[in-house]
Amino acid sequence: MMPIDPLPPLREVIANHGLSARKSLGQNFLLDLNLTAKIARSAGELSDCDVLEIGPGPGGLTRGLLAEGARRVLAIEKDARCLPALEEIAAAYPGQLEIINGDALEVDPLTHLTPPIRIAANLPYNVGTELLVRWLTPPRWPPFWQSLTLMFQREVAERIVAQPGGKTYGRLAILAQWRCDARIVMSLPPQAFTPPPKVSSAVVHLTALPEPRFPADPKVLERVVAMGFNQRRKMLRASLKGLGGDVEEKLRAAGIDPTARAETVSLEQFCALARIVAEG
Ligand code: SAM
């Protein structure tokens, strides 16, 4: 296969810069540049977008994004050891790659980016979920980003795209699907990474909808959904008692059987319930 760029193979980059993977930083690197280019393609049209990449590491996905024609990439990496390798990529794509050494949970990337903005990342799973929830719950909608293309543990990816009726359906599915189209675009076995993690992974692509699928106040919806799923084995008339008032009547008004459990309630029904709760 043709190399995607004139830079050295990633194994060489890692050896040259002594980038032995650190468990504490969740470092499982993707070394196959054809694979990272494929992930970059799944992010959508990049030529008219700034891309925010979190956790570039030695730069496999960064190179994929640039080779696939990203207008600009802003890469935020916590591990300072990776910076020299990333600088080499910046030199090969003059003016197109900006690198910030910092913690993505603390850095505000917005002043560095020009819309339209897409986000792409292969992140440690705990940081990934925390960032996903932040990106899905901004103060205003539509958010600053157009799409998210994120690697997750397969089980988390399944929770994001889950439909009512199964064990994986919960708060993450509602949060993601209320205001986004969400789908799994790629599955990766542990061996795709160096070192291989214990579990399989999947890439999820989320596209921000211009408006929520059904009207609801975000805070009320979040509260109702959190209450419902915190005690998911209980019937809703019990798990939602904390809402106060006549909970059974509210559930019925939303078209929900009070003896149902949260995992059988559709997104549309949760939004209807949030509207009724908001009315008081
Ligand atoms: N993107 C590279 C790839 O695909 O090979 C590296 C992926 S590795 C799973 C995760 C990367 O995120 C590591 O380079 C790690 O140092 C970085 N990282 C971990 N926590 C971070 C944080 N809070 N902010 C920014 N980067 C972080």
Boltz pocket constraint, residues with backbone or C-beta under 6 A from the ligand:
constraints:
  - pocket:
      binder: B
      contacts: [[A, 25], [A, 26], [A, 27], [A, 28], [A, 29], [A, 30], [A, 31], [A, 54], [A, 55], [A, 56], [A, 57], [A, 58], [A, 59], [A, 60], [A, 61], [A, 76], [A, 77], [A, 78], [A, 79], [A, 82], [A, 102], [A, 103], [A, 104], [A, 105], [A, 121], [A, 122], [A, 123], [A, 124], [A, 127]]
      max_distance: 6.0
